[in-house]
């Protein structure tokens, strides 16, 4: 059981340290909060809005 604990916490620490090192090495150039959408994402979003509007108009009130 002691070995399982070391493997579990060791893997957690390895993930945290690894992500920190990748963040340092890449120069923190990845900012997921202000990510610009691609053209395909814009088309997909507009298409989903059109589909929702199409189904909303088909189902009239009774």
Buried (B, 14 or more C-beta within 10 A) or exposed (E): EEEEEEEEEEEEEEEEEEEEEEEEEEEEEEEEEEEEEEEEEEEEEEEEEEEEEEEEEEEEEE
